[in-house]
Amino acid sequence: MTLAEQSNSDLVAEIRTKSPEVRRPELTELRKQEIEERRVVLSTMPAHVTLEMTTRCNLVCAHCRRFHVQEEASNTRGVFGQDVVYDIVGSSGYMDDDVFERALDLVQDTEWVSLTGYGEPMMHPKFFDFARRLKERGHILDTISNGTLLNQKNVDKLVDIGFDLISISIDGARDETLKVIRGGAGADVLFGGLERLAKAKRARGLGRNDPPRISVNFAMGCFNIREMPELALKLVEYDAHVLYAHILEVGAGPNVLGEQLIYTNPEVREEAIRMVEETKRICAENGIATDIRAIPEAGGGDEPEGIALDSAFAALKRAVDEHEPEQRVYLPLAAIEQQRREMADKAREEPTDSTSNACTSHFAGPDNLTDQERRENERCIDFFRYALVTWSGKVLSCCFEKFGCGDLNVQSAEEVWNGPVYQKLRRGYFEDGIRWVCHGCARVLD
């Protein structure tokens, strides 16, 4: 450790003794300083951490990967220690106490903790226990849910624990649309949960902008884009704080969803833009914030032309009927736990270097970044402030590129956060630019 690194470590130790309100801006300033100094070994732990409670889910949604992919190979997710894990969703368990306790070291400097992931987080039997402990430590706390478990008991816990943001995924306004998309969970279930949440807040004297703030997430496709303004009107009565909308992703099921893209047919794109603008108008008039991703001008060349909006929902319904998914069958928890422990023992005995596929160098040195590449770097600094802990204890760089950065079952938080993978990613960021490190992520590219 250099003298400067020692100095910063001493400073962080001092900052950690202060209240969350005081230490947050000081840690933010220190993180900014260390990026400017081009450090790859950092003094602070991440500012934002996602703790994936589980990849199990009680729904099989038409536009989710579970609907289309029965087996998915991954060298970063699933049971830790294995090079390749198949059917990672079916083999999911729940984050156990040991992983959570180790994760507490990772979040010691964290401002914002997200309890979410690939599954429905409230299915975890200790979801509320974990949430309460994090909130007592002073973290800002959010979760993302499919909305089906917002019964009165759970709603009261969410509000009383003091969640700061609760995001509910609702991809339509009408009962039939929701039931087709969600495999049976209709308007009464989803809007009923929103209503209970809004009433629980009002009963405690909390307004729209008081935590827990309510966010509704909407995936824009041909089958539902016309319902987007209608959904915005519904959100007014439920005191929603923000409507977040993103573009439908079809990588997992191009045969079913490819024609549902809203940007590959010029006429569809034009009407979709009108629907977005109408949605923004409704939200603005009623005090609801919006975060709606821009609709691309064209596809990448591989997508089929978008279907006409008049026939889009009927086409989706036919596709759902023809590809009717089997309910996900999960391995028994005892078998998963045994598998995890066996792989942990193996990983401890045979440590492996997982840095080889973390990033690829494309430039000769640190001074070759173009102005555009520098702008892209400014859009994403996750290598310096973010980590995702999967239910099984693996640590990933983010939820997009998913570089495997470590394993809390066999490493400490410090060994992961300043380990060889994170160092390599940070060095690649400085020398090559985020475009070349995360070359598959549209989030940071023009």
C-alpha positions as a Markdown table, in Angstrom:
| # | Residue | x | y | z |
|---|---|---|---|---|
| 1 | Met | 0.0 | 0.0 | 0.0 |
| 2 | Thr | 1.4 | 3.4 | -1.0 |
| 3 | Leu | 1.6 | 6.3 | 1.4 |
| 4 | Ala | -1.3 | 8.0 | -0.4 |
| 5 | Glu | -3.4 | 4.9 | -0.2 |
| 6 | Gln | -2.6 | 4.5 | 3.5 |
| 7 | Ser | -3.6 | 8.1 | 4.0 |
| 8 | Asn | -6.9 | 7.6 | 2.3 |
| 9 | Ser | -7.6 | 4.4 | 4.2 |
| 10 | Asp | -7.1 | 6.3 | 7.5 |
| 11 | Leu | -9.4 | 9.0 | 6.2 |
| 12 | Val | -12.1 | 6.5 | 5.4 |
| 13 | Ala | -11.8 | 4.9 | 8.8 |
| 14 | Glu | -12.4 | 8.3 | 10.3 |
| 15 | Ile | -15.4 | 9.0 | 8.0 |
| 16 | Arg | -17.0 | 5.7 | 8.9 |
| 17 | Thr | -17.4 | 6.9 | 12.5 |
| 18 | Lys | -19.7 | 9.7 | 11.4 |
| 19 | Ser | -23.5 | 9.7 | 10.8 |
| 20 | Pro | -24.8 | 8.6 | 7.4 |
| 21 | Glu | -25.8 | 12.2 | 6.6 |
| 22 | Val | -22.3 | 13.5 | 7.2 |
| 23 | Arg | -20.3 | 10.7 | 5.8 |
| 24 | Arg | -22.1 | 10.3 | 2.4 |
| 25 | Pro | -20.9 | 13.5 | 0.8 |
| 26 | Glu | -17.4 | 13.0 | 2.2 |
| 27 | Leu | -17.2 | 9.5 | 0.7 |
| 28 | Thr | -18.6 | 10.8 | -2.6 |
| 29 | Glu | -15.9 | 13.4 | -2.8 |
| 30 | Leu | -13.2 | 10.9 | -2.0 |
| 31 | Arg | -14.5 | 8.5 | -4.7 |
| 32 | Lys | -14.4 | 11.3 | -7.2 |
| 33 | Gln | -10.9 | 12.2 | -6.2 |
| 34 | Glu | -9.6 | 8.6 | -6.6 |
| 35 | Ile | -11.1 | 8.4 | -10.1 |
| 36 | Glu | -9.4 | 11.6 | -11.0 |
| 37 | Glu | -6.1 | 10.1 | -9.6 |
| 38 | Arg | -6.7 | 7.0 | -11.8 |
| 39 | Arg | -6.6 | 4.6 | -8.9 |
| 40 | Val | -7.5 | 0.9 | -9.4 |
| 41 | Val | -7.3 | 0.1 | -5.7 |
| 42 | Leu | -9.9 | 2.1 | -3.9 |
| 43 | Ser | -10.1 | 3.2 | -0.3 |
| 44 | Thr | -13.9 | 3.0 | 0.0 |
| 45 | Met | -16.4 | 0.2 | -0.6 |
| 46 | Pro | -19.0 | 0.7 | -3.3 |
| 47 | Ala | -21.6 | 3.4 | -3.0 |
| 48 | His | -24.4 | 1.3 | -4.4 |
| 49 | Val | -24.9 | -2.5 | -4.0 |
| 50 | Thr | -27.6 | -4.8 | -5.2 |
| 51 | Leu | -28.3 | -7.9 | -3.1 |
| 52 | Glu | -30.1 | -10.5 | -5.1 |
| 53 | Met | -32.5 | -12.2 | -2.8 |
| 54 | Thr | -33.3 | -15.0 | -5.2 |
| 55 | Thr | -33.8 | -15.9 | -8.8 |
| 56 | Arg | -37.0 | -17.8 | -8.0 |
| 57 | Cys | -40.2 | -16.2 | -9.1 |
| 58 | Asn | -43.9 | -17.0 | -8.8 |
| 59 | Leu | -44.8 | -15.8 | -12.3 |
| 60 | Val | -43.9 | -16.9 | -15.8 |
| 61 | Cys | -44.1 | -13.6 | -17.8 |
| 62 | Ala | -44.4 | -13.6 | -21.6 |
| 63 | His | -41.5 | -11.2 | -22.0 |
| 64 | Cys | -39.2 | -12.7 | -19.4 |
| 65 | Arg | -36.3 | -14.9 | -20.2 |
| 66 | Arg | -37.9 | -17.7 | -18.1 |
| 67 | Phe | -40.6 | -18.0 | -20.7 |
| 68 | His | -38.2 | -18.7 | -23.5 |
| 69 | Val | -35.0 | -20.1 | -22.1 |
| 70 | Gln | -35.1 | -23.5 | -20.5 |
| 71 | Glu | -31.4 | -23.8 | -20.2 |
| 72 | Glu | -29.0 | -20.9 | -19.9 |
| 73 | Ala | -25.2 | -21.3 | -19.7 |
| 74 | Ser | -23.3 | -18.8 | -17.6 |
| 75 | Asn | -19.8 | -18.6 | -16.2 |
| 76 | Thr | -20.8 | -15.9 | -13.7 |
| 77 | Arg | -24.1 | -16.8 | -12.2 |
| 78 | Gly | -25.7 | -19.8 | -10.6 |
| 79 | Val | -23.9 | -22.2 | -8.2 |
| 80 | Phe | -20.5 | -20.6 | -7.5 |
| 81 | Gly | -17.3 | -22.4 | -8.3 |
| 82 | Gln | -18.5 | -24.0 | -11.5 |
| 83 | Asp | -17.3 | -22.8 | -14.9 |
| 84 | Val | -20.7 | -23.4 | -16.5 |
| 85 | Val | -24.1 | -23.7 | -14.8 |
| 86 | Tyr | -27.1 | -24.8 | -16.8 |
| 87 | Asp | -30.7 | -23.7 | -16.1 |
| 88 | Ile | -29.6 | -21.2 | -13.5 |
| 89 | Val | -33.1 | -20.1 | -12.7 |
| 90 | Gly | -34.3 | -23.6 | -12.0 |
| 91 | Ser | -31.4 | -24.2 | -9.7 |
| 92 | Ser | -31.9 | -21.0 | -7.7 |
| 93 | Gly | -32.1 | -20.9 | -3.9 |
| 94 | Tyr | -32.3 | -18.0 | -1.5 |
| 95 | Met | -29.4 | -15.8 | -0.3 |
| 96 | Asp | -28.4 | -17.4 | 3.0 |
| 97 | Asp | -27.3 | -15.8 | 6.3 |
| 98 | Asp | -23.6 | -16.4 | 5.7 |
| 99 | Val | -23.6 | -14.6 | 2.3 |
| 100 | Phe | -25.7 | -11.8 | 3.7 |
| 101 | Glu | -23.3 | -11.3 | 6.7 |
| 102 | Arg | -20.3 | -11.2 | 4.4 |
| 103 | Ala | -22.2 | -8.7 | 2.1 |
| 104 | Leu | -22.5 | -6.4 | 5.1 |
| 105 | Asp | -18.8 | -5.8 | 4.9 |
| 106 | Leu | -19.2 | -4.9 | 1.2 |
| 107 | Val | -21.9 | -2.3 | 2.0 |
| 108 | Gln | -20.2 | -0.6 | 4.9 |
| 109 | Asp | -19.7 | 2.6 | 2.8 |
| 110 | Thr | -22.8 | 2.1 | 0.7 |
| 111 | Glu | -25.4 | 4.8 | 0.4 |
| 112 | Trp | -28.0 | 2.8 | -1.6 |
| 113 | Val | -28.8 | -0.9 | -1.2 |
| 114 | Ser | -31.2 | -2.6 | -3.7 |
| 115 | Leu | -32.9 | -5.8 | -2.6 |
| 116 | Thr | -33.8 | -7.1 | -6.0 |
| 117 | Gly | -32.5 | -9.4 | -8.7 |
| 118 | Tyr | -33.6 | -11.9 | -11.4 |
| 119 | Gly | -36.5 | -13.2 | -9.2 |
| 120 | Glu | -39.2 | -12.0 | -6.9 |
| 121 | Pro | -37.4 | -10.7 | -3.8 |
| 122 | Met | -40.3 | -10.9 | -1.4 |
| 123 | Met | -40.4 | -14.7 | -1.9 |
| 124 | His | -37.2 | -14.8 | 0.3 |
| 125 | Pro | -38.3 | -16.0 | 3.8 |
| 126 | Lys | -35.9 | -13.5 | 5.4 |
| 127 | Phe | -36.5 | -10.6 | 3.0 |
| 128 | Phe | -38.0 | -8.3 | 5.7 |
| 129 | Asp | -35.4 | -9.3 | 8.3 |
| 130 | Phe | -32.6 | -8.4 | 5.9 |
| 131 | Ala | -34.3 | -5.2 | 5.0 |
| 132 | Arg | -34.8 | -4.1 | 8.6 |
| 133 | Arg | -31.1 | -4.7 | 9.4 |
| 134 | Leu | -30.0 | -2.7 | 6.4 |
| 135 | Lys | -32.3 | 0.2 | 7.3 |
| 136 | Glu | -31.2 | 0.2 | 10.9 |
| 137 | Arg | -27.6 | 0.7 | 9.6 |
| 138 | Gly | -28.7 | 3.9 | 7.8 |
| 139 | His | -28.8 | 2.7 | 4.2 |
| 140 | Ile | -31.2 | 4.1 | 1.6 |
| 141 | Leu | -33.2 | 1.0 | 0.6 |
| 142 | Asp | -35.2 | 0.0 | -2.5 |
| 143 | Thr | -36.7 | -3.1 | -4.0 |
| 144 | Ile | -38.3 | -4.2 | -7.3 |
| 145 | Ser | -41.3 | -6.5 | -7.2 |
| 146 | Asn | -43.7 | -8.1 | -9.7 |
| 147 | Gly | -46.5 | -6.8 | -7.4 |
| 148 | Thr | -48.2 | -10.0 | -6.7 |
| 149 | Leu | -47.1 | -10.3 | -3.0 |
| 150 | Leu | -48.3 | -6.8 | -2.0 |
| 151 | Asn | -50.8 | -8.2 | 0.5 |
| 152 | Gln | -51.7 | -6.0 | 3.5 |
| 153 | Lys | -49.2 | -7.7 | 5.8 |
| 154 | Asn | -46.3 | -7.2 | 3.4 |
| 155 | Val | -47.3 | -3.7 | 2.6 |
| 156 | Asp | -47.4 | -2.6 | 6.2 |
| 157 | Lys | -43.9 | -4.1 | 6.7 |
| 158 | Leu | -42.5 | -2.3 | 3.6 |
| 159 | Val | -43.8 | 1.1 | 4.9 |
| 160 | Asp | -42.9 | 0.6 | 8.6 |
| 161 | Ile | -39.3 | -0.6 | 7.8 |
| 162 | Gly | -38.9 | 2.6 | 5.9 |
| 163 | Phe | -38.1 | 1.5 | 2.4 |
| 164 | Asp | -37.2 | 4.6 | 0.3 |
| 165 | Leu | -38.4 | 3.3 | -3.1 |
| 166 | Ile | -40.6 | 0.4 | -4.1 |
| 167 | Ser | -40.7 | -0.3 | -7.8 |
| 168 | Ile | -43.6 | -2.4 | -9.3 |
| 169 | Ser | -43.5 | -3.9 | -12.8 |
| 170 | Ile | -46.8 | -3.3 | -14.5 |
| 171 | Asp | -46.7 | -3.6 | -18.3 |
| 172 | Gly | -50.3 | -2.7 | -19.2 |
| 173 | Ala | -53.5 | -1.1 | -18.0 |
| 174 | Arg | -56.2 | -3.6 | -18.9 |
| 175 | Asp | -57.0 | -6.9 | -17.3 |
| 176 | Glu | -56.7 | -9.1 | -20.4 |
| 177 | Thr | -53.3 | -7.6 | -21.3 |
| 178 | Leu | -51.9 | -8.1 | -17.9 |
| 179 | Lys | -53.1 | -11.7 | -17.6 |
| 180 | Val | -51.6 | -12.7 | -21.0 |
| 181 | Ile | -48.3 | -11.0 | -20.2 |
| 182 | Arg | -48.1 | -12.2 | -16.6 |
| 183 | Gly | -49.5 | -15.7 | -16.9 |
| 184 | Gly | -52.7 | -15.0 | -15.1 |
| 185 | Ala | -51.9 | -12.1 | -12.7 |
| 186 | Gly | -54.4 | -9.5 | -13.7 |
| 187 | Ala | -55.5 | -6.0 | -12.9 |
| 188 | Asp | -57.2 | -6.8 | -9.6 |
| 189 | Val | -53.9 | -8.3 | -8.3 |
| 190 | Leu | -51.5 | -5.7 | -9.5 |
| 191 | Phe | -53.6 | -2.6 | -9.0 |
| 192 | Gly | -54.9 | -4.0 | -5.8 |
| 193 | Gly | -51.4 | -4.1 | -4.4 |
| 194 | Leu | -50.7 | -0.5 | -5.5 |
| 195 | Glu | -53.9 | 0.6 | -3.8 |
| 196 | Arg | -53.0 | -1.1 | -0.5 |
| 197 | Leu | -49.6 | 0.5 | -0.7 |
| 198 | Ala | -51.0 | 4.0 | -1.3 |
| 199 | Lys | -53.6 | 3.6 | 1.5 |
| 200 | Ala | -50.9 | 2.4 | 3.9 |
| 201 | Lys | -48.9 | 5.5 | 3.2 |
| 202 | Arg | -51.9 | 7.8 | 3.6 |
| 203 | Ala | -52.8 | 6.2 | 6.9 |
| 204 | Arg | -49.4 | 7.2 | 8.2 |
| 205 | Gly | -49.7 | 10.7 | 6.9 |
| 206 | Leu | -47.3 | 10.2 | 4.1 |
| 207 | Gly | -47.7 | 11.9 | 0.7 |
| 208 | Arg | -46.6 | 11.0 | -2.9 |
| 209 | Asn | -43.1 | 12.2 | -2.4 |
| 210 | Asp | -42.5 | 10.7 | 1.0 |
| 211 | Pro | -40.8 | 7.3 | 1.3 |
| 212 | Pro | -41.5 | 4.7 | 0.3 |
| 213 | Arg | -41.9 | 6.4 | -3.0 |
| 214 | Ile | -43.8 | 4.3 | -5.5 |
| 215 | Ser | -42.3 | 3.6 | -9.0 |
| 216 | Val | -44.0 | 1.7 | -11.7 |
| 217 | Asn | -41.9 | 0.0 | -14.4 |
| 218 | Phe | -43.2 | -0.5 | -17.9 |
| 219 | Ala | -41.6 | -2.4 | -20.8 |
| 220 | Met | -42.7 | -0.7 | -24.1 |
| 221 | Gly | -43.7 | -3.1 | -26.8 |
| 222 | Cys | -46.2 | -3.2 | -29.7 |
| 223 | Phe | -48.6 | -5.2 | -27.6 |
| 224 | Asn | -49.0 | -2.6 | -24.9 |
| 225 | Ile | -47.7 | 0.8 | -26.0 |
| 226 | Arg | -51.3 | 2.1 | -26.6 |
| 227 | Glu | -52.1 | 1.4 | -22.9 |
| 228 | Met | -49.2 | 3.5 | -21.6 |
| 229 | Pro | -51.3 | 6.8 | -21.3 |
| 230 | Glu | -54.1 | 4.8 | -19.7 |
| 231 | Leu | -51.7 | 3.4 | -17.2 |
| 232 | Ala | -50.4 | 6.9 | -16.4 |
| 233 | Leu | -54.0 | 8.0 | -15.6 |
| 234 | Lys | -54.4 | 5.0 | -13.3 |
| 235 | Leu | -51.2 | 5.8 | -11.4 |
| 236 | Val | -52.7 | 9.2 | -10.4 |
| 237 | Glu | -55.1 | 7.6 | -8.0 |
| 238 | Tyr | -52.3 | 5.4 | -6.4 |
| 239 | Asp | -50.0 | 8.4 | -5.7 |
| 240 | Ala | -47.2 | 7.0 | -7.9 |
| 241 | His | -44.0 | 9.0 | -7.7 |
| 242 | Val | -42.4 | 8.1 | -11.0 |
| 243 | Leu | -43.2 | 6.1 | -14.2 |
| 244 | Tyr | -40.2 | 4.4 | -15.6 |
| 245 | Ala | -40.3 | 2.9 | -19.1 |
| 246 | His | -37.8 | 1.0 | -21.1 |
| 247 | Ile | -37.7 | -0.7 | -24.5 |
| 248 | Leu | -38.8 | -4.3 | -24.7 |
| 249 | Glu | -35.8 | -6.7 | -24.9 |
| 250 | Val | -36.2 | -9.7 | -27.2 |
| 251 | Gly | -32.9 | -11.4 | -27.1 |
| 252 | Ala | -34.2 | -14.4 | -25.2 |
| 253 | Gly | -37.3 | -15.0 | -27.4 |
| 254 | Pro | -36.9 | -13.5 | -30.9 |
| 255 | Asn | -39.4 | -15.9 | -32.4 |
| 256 | Val | -42.1 | -14.7 | -30.0 |
| 257 | Leu | -41.2 | -11.1 | -29.3 |
| 258 | Gly | -39.1 | -10.0 | -32.3 |
| 259 | Glu | -42.1 | -8.5 | -34.1 |
| 260 | Gln | -43.2 | -6.6 | -30.9 |
| 261 | Leu | -40.4 | -4.1 | -31.1 |
| 262 | Ile | -41.7 | -0.6 | -31.4 |
| 263 | Tyr | -38.8 | 1.0 | -33.3 |
| 264 | Thr | -38.4 | -1.3 | -36.4 |
| 265 | Asn | -41.6 | -0.2 | -38.2 |
| 266 | Pro | -41.6 | 3.5 | -39.0 |
| 267 | Glu | -45.4 | 3.8 | -38.6 |
| 268 | Val | -45.3 | 2.0 | -35.3 |
| 269 | Arg | -42.4 | 4.1 | -34.1 |
| 270 | Glu | -44.3 | 7.3 | -35.0 |
| 271 | Glu | -47.4 | 6.2 | -33.0 |
| 272 | Ala | -45.3 | 5.0 | -30.1 |
| 273 | Ile | -43.7 | 8.4 | -29.8 |
| 274 | Arg | -47.1 | 10.0 | -29.7 |
| 275 | Met | -48.1 | 7.5 | -26.9 |
| 276 | Val | -44.9 | 8.4 | -25.0 |
| 277 | Glu | -45.6 | 12.2 | -25.3 |
| 278 | Glu | -49.2 | 11.8 | -24.2 |
| 279 | Thr | -48.0 | 9.7 | -21.2 |
| 280 | Lys | -45.5 | 12.5 | -20.3 |
| 281 | Arg | -48.2 | 15.1 | -20.6 |
| 282 | Ile | -50.5 | 13.2 | -18.2 |
| 283 | Cys | -47.8 | 12.6 | -15.7 |
| 284 | Ala | -46.6 | 16.2 | -15.8 |
| 285 | Glu | -50.1 | 17.5 | -15.2 |
| 286 | Asn | -50.5 | 15.2 | -12.2 |
| 287 | Gly | -47.2 | 15.5 | -10.5 |
| 288 | Ile | -45.8 | 12.2 | -11.5 |
| 289 | Ala | -42.1 | 12.1 | -12.6 |
| 290 | Thr | -41.1 | 10.2 | -15.7 |
| 291 | Asp | -38.0 | 8.4 | -16.8 |
| 292 | Ile | -38.8 | 7.0 | -20.3 |
| 293 | Arg | -36.0 | 5.7 | -22.4 |
| 294 | Ala | -35.7 | 7.2 | -25.9 |
| 295 | Ile | -37.1 | 5.1 | -28.7 |
| 296 | Pro | -34.3 | 4.2 | -31.2 |
| 297 | Glu | -34.6 | 5.3 | -34.8 |
| 298 | Ala | -33.9 | 1.9 | -36.2 |
| 299 | Gly | -32.9 | -1.7 | -35.3 |
| 300 | Gly | -29.6 | -3.3 | -35.7 |
| 301 | Gly | -30.5 | -5.1 | -38.8 |
| 302 | Asp | -31.4 | -8.5 | -37.3 |
| 303 | Glu | -34.8 | -7.7 | -35.9 |
| 304 | Pro | -38.0 | -8.4 | -37.9 |
| 305 | Glu | -40.2 | -5.5 | -38.8 |
| 306 | Gly | -42.5 | -4.4 | -36.1 |
| 307 | Ile | -46.1 | -5.7 | -36.3 |
| 308 | Ala | -49.0 | -3.3 | -36.8 |
| 309 | Leu | -50.4 | -2.1 | -33.5 |
| 310 | Asp | -53.9 | -3.2 | -34.4 |
| 311 | Ser | -52.9 | -6.8 | -34.4 |
| 312 | Ala | -50.0 | -6.8 | -32.0 |
| 313 | Phe | -51.8 | -8.0 | -28.8 |
| 314 | Ala | -53.6 | -10.8 | -30.7 |
| 315 | Ala | -50.3 | -12.0 | -32.1 |
| 316 | Leu | -48.7 | -12.0 | -28.6 |
| 317 | Lys | -51.6 | -14.0 | -27.2 |
| 318 | Arg | -51.3 | -16.6 | -30.0 |
| 319 | Ala | -47.6 | -16.9 | -29.4 |
| 320 | Val | -48.2 | -17.3 | -25.6 |
| 321 | Asp | -50.8 | -20.0 | -26.3 |
| 322 | Glu | -48.5 | -21.8 | -28.8 |
| 323 | His | -45.4 | -21.6 | -26.5 |
| 324 | Glu | -47.3 | -22.1 | -23.3 |
| 325 | Pro | -44.6 | -22.3 | -20.7 |
| 326 | Glu | -44.3 | -25.0 | -18.1 |
| 327 | Gln | -44.3 | -23.7 | -14.6 |
| 328 | Arg | -40.6 | -23.5 | -13.5 |
| 329 | Val | -39.7 | -26.6 | -11.4 |
| 330 | Tyr | -37.0 | -25.7 | -8.9 |
| 331 | Leu | -34.5 | -28.0 | -7.4 |
| 332 | Pro | -35.1 | -28.8 | -3.7 |
| 333 | Leu | -33.5 | -26.2 | -1.4 |
| 334 | Ala | -31.6 | -28.9 | 0.5 |
| 335 | Ala | -30.1 | -30.2 | -2.7 |
| 336 | Ile | -29.1 | -26.7 | -3.8 |
| 337 | Glu | -27.5 | -26.0 | -0.4 |
| 338 | Gln | -25.5 | -29.2 | -0.6 |
| 339 | Gln | -24.4 | -28.4 | -4.1 |
| 340 | Arg | -23.3 | -24.9 | -2.9 |
| 341 | Arg | -21.2 | -26.2 | 0.0 |
| 342 | Glu | -19.5 | -28.9 | -2.2 |
| 343 | Met | -18.6 | -26.3 | -4.8 |
| 344 | Ala | -17.4 | -23.9 | -2.0 |
| 345 | Asp | -15.0 | -26.6 | -0.7 |
| 346 | Lys | -13.7 | -27.2 | -4.2 |
| 347 | Ala | -13.2 | -23.5 | -4.9 |
| 348 | Arg | -11.3 | -23.1 | -1.6 |
| 349 | Glu | -9.0 | -26.0 | -2.5 |
| 350 | Glu | -8.6 | -25.0 | -6.2 |
| 351 | Pro | -8.6 | -21.2 | -6.5 |
| 352 | Thr | -8.9 | -20.1 | -10.1 |
| 353 | Asp | -8.0 | -16.9 | -11.9 |
| 354 | Ser | -11.2 | -15.4 | -13.3 |
| 355 | Thr | -9.6 | -12.3 | -14.8 |
| 356 | Ser | -9.0 | -13.5 | -18.3 |
| 357 | Asn | -12.4 | -12.7 | -19.8 |
| 358 | Ala | -12.9 | -9.5 | -17.8 |
| 359 | Cys | -12.0 | -7.1 | -20.6 |
| 360 | Thr | -10.0 | -6.9 | -23.7 |
| 361 | Ser | -7.5 | -4.1 | -24.6 |
| 362 | His | -8.0 | -2.3 | -27.9 |
| 363 | Phe | -5.8 | 0.8 | -27.4 |
| 364 | Ala | -2.1 | 1.2 | -26.9 |
| 365 | Gly | -2.2 | 3.7 | -24.0 |
| 366 | Pro | -4.2 | 5.9 | -21.7 |
| 367 | Asp | -4.1 | 9.0 | -23.8 |
| 368 | Asn | -5.8 | 7.7 | -26.9 |
| 369 | Leu | -9.5 | 8.2 | -25.8 |
| 370 | Thr | -11.6 | 10.3 | -28.2 |
| 371 | Asp | -13.9 | 13.0 | -26.9 |
| 372 | Gln | -16.9 | 10.6 | -27.5 |
| 373 | Glu | -15.2 | 7.9 | -25.5 |
| 374 | Arg | -14.5 | 10.3 | -22.6 |
| 375 | Arg | -18.2 | 11.3 | -22.7 |
| 376 | Glu | -19.1 | 7.6 | -22.5 |
| 377 | Asn | -16.8 | 7.1 | -19.6 |
| 378 | Glu | -18.7 | 9.8 | -17.7 |
| 379 | Arg | -22.0 | 8.0 | -18.2 |
| 380 | Cys | -20.9 | 4.9 | -16.3 |
| 381 | Ile | -18.5 | 4.7 | -13.4 |
| 382 | Asp | -19.9 | 1.5 | -11.9 |
| 383 | Phe | -16.5 | -0.1 | -11.6 |
| 384 | Phe | -15.7 | 2.5 | -9.0 |
| 385 | Arg | -19.0 | 2.6 | -7.1 |
| 386 | Tyr | -21.2 | -0.5 | -7.7 |
| 387 | Ala | -21.4 | -4.2 | -7.1 |
| 388 | Leu | -24.1 | -6.9 | -7.5 |
| 389 | Val | -24.1 | -9.8 | -5.1 |
| 390 | Thr | -26.1 | -12.8 | -6.5 |
| 391 | Trp | -28.2 | -15.0 | -4.2 |
| 392 | Ser | -25.3 | -17.6 | -4.2 |
| 393 | Gly | -22.6 | -15.1 | -3.2 |
| 394 | Lys | -21.0 | -14.3 | -6.5 |
| 395 | Val | -20.2 | -10.6 | -7.1 |
| 396 | Leu | -20.8 | -9.2 | -10.5 |
| 397 | Ser | -19.8 | -5.9 | -12.0 |
| 398 | Cys | -23.4 | -4.9 | -12.9 |
| 399 | Cys | -26.7 | -6.4 | -14.1 |
| 400 | Phe | -25.8 | -5.7 | -17.8 |
| 401 | Glu | -22.3 | -7.0 | -18.7 |
| 402 | Lys | -22.1 | -9.3 | -15.5 |
| 403 | Phe | -18.3 | -9.7 | -15.3 |
| 404 | Gly | -17.6 | -12.2 | -12.5 |
| 405 | Cys | -15.6 | -10.2 | -10.0 |
| 406 | Gly | -15.4 | -12.5 | -7.0 |
| 407 | Asp | -17.2 | -14.8 | -4.6 |
| 408 | Leu | -18.1 | -13.9 | -1.0 |
| 409 | Asn | -18.2 | -17.6 | 0.0 |
| 410 | Val | -14.4 | -17.8 | -0.4 |
| 411 | Gln | -13.2 | -14.2 | -0.3 |
| 412 | Ser | -13.6 | -11.2 | 1.9 |
| 413 | Ala | -15.4 | -8.0 | 0.7 |
| 414 | Glu | -12.0 | -6.3 | 0.4 |
| 415 | Glu | -10.5 | -9.2 | -1.6 |
| 416 | Val | -13.4 | -8.9 | -4.1 |
| 417 | Trp | -13.7 | -5.1 | -4.3 |
| 418 | Asn | -10.0 | -4.5 | -4.8 |
| 419 | Gly | -9.3 | -7.9 | -6.3 |
| 420 | Pro | -7.7 | -8.7 | -9.7 |
| 421 | Val | -11.0 | -8.5 | -11.8 |
| 422 | Tyr | -12.1 | -5.1 | -10.5 |
| 423 | Gln | -8.6 | -3.8 | -10.9 |
| 424 | Lys | -8.5 | -5.0 | -14.4 |
| 425 | Leu | -11.8 | -3.5 | -15.2 |
| 426 | Arg | -10.8 | -0.1 | -13.7 |
| 427 | Arg | -7.5 | -0.1 | -15.6 |
| 428 | Gly | -9.4 | -0.9 | -18.8 |
| 429 | Tyr | -11.7 | 2.0 | -18.2 |
| 430 | Phe | -8.8 | 4.4 | -17.9 |
| 431 | Glu | -6.8 | 3.1 | -20.7 |
| 432 | Asp | -9.3 | 1.9 | -23.3 |
| 433 | Gly | -12.6 | 3.5 | -22.3 |
| 434 | Ile | -15.9 | 2.0 | -21.2 |
| 435 | Arg | -16.9 | 1.3 | -24.8 |
| 436 | Trp | -14.2 | -1.3 | -25.2 |
| 437 | Val | -14.5 | -2.8 | -21.7 |
| 438 | Cys | -18.3 | -3.2 | -21.9 |
| 439 | His | -18.6 | -3.4 | -25.7 |
| 440 | Gly | -22.0 | -5.1 | -25.5 |
| 441 | Cys | -23.8 | -2.6 | -23.3 |
| 442 | Ala | -26.1 | -0.1 | -25.1 |
| 443 | Arg | -26.5 | 1.8 | -21.8 |
| 444 | Val | -23.3 | 3.7 | -22.3 |
| 445 | Leu | -23.1 | 4.1 | -26.1 |
| 446 | Asp | -24.5 | 6.7 | -28.5 |
